[in-house]
Amino acid sequence: MEWLKPAVVLGSVLYAVIGVLIFWISFIIIDKITPYDLWLEIVEKQNKALAMVVAAMSLGICIIVAAAIH
């Protein structure tokens, strides 16, 4: 029952929050770098190809963050 200790749970929550913050910051940076508004293109114009690219990019960033935290 090592994983139920408060220090372990707090550490896991802290790393999860740090990972999500790093992901959102990197997503915002990539959104600013691209020449068009990603949200407008994906949600309002229903650009499925761009949505797939952004999804792949998001997974890549998440894998990098998870590997760095692990």
N, C-alpha and C positions, 0 to 999 in steps of 0.2 A: 504493500500500500504506500510505496514511496511517492507515487504521483499525486496523492491526495494531500500532501503537505502544503500549507499555505504559501511557502516560499516558491515551490515548484509551480503552483497554479498562478501566482502573481508574475513569475518570470515568463510563463507561457502567454499570459494576457499582455504583458508589456511587449514581448517580441511580436505578437500579432498586431498590436497597435502600431509599432514602429514599421512593420512590413506594409501595412495598409497606407500609412503616411508616405513612405517612400514610393509606393506604387502611384498614389494620387499626384505626388509632386512630379514624378517622371511623366505621367500621363499629361499633366498640364503643360510641361515643357514641350513635349512632342506636339501637343495641340497648338502651341504658340509657334512652333517651327514650321508646321505645315502651312501652305499658302491659302487654305480655306478653313472654314469653321467645321470641325469634325461633327459636332452635335447637330448642326443644321443639315449637313449632308446625310447623316445616318438616320436621324429621326424624322425630319420633315420631308426630305427628298427621297427617302427610302432607298438609299444607295447601298445595296446588299454586298457588292464587291468591296467597297470601302469598309463596311462593317466586318467582313471576314478578315481583312487586313488588320484592322484595329484589334479584333479579337485575338489574332495570332500574336500581334505585338504585345498585347496585355498578358497573354500567357507566357511569353518570353520574359517579360519584366518580372512577372510573379515567380517564375522558376529561378531567375537570377537572385531575387530578394530572398527566396526560401533557402537557396544554397548558401547565401552569405550569412543568413541567420543561423542556419544549422551548424 
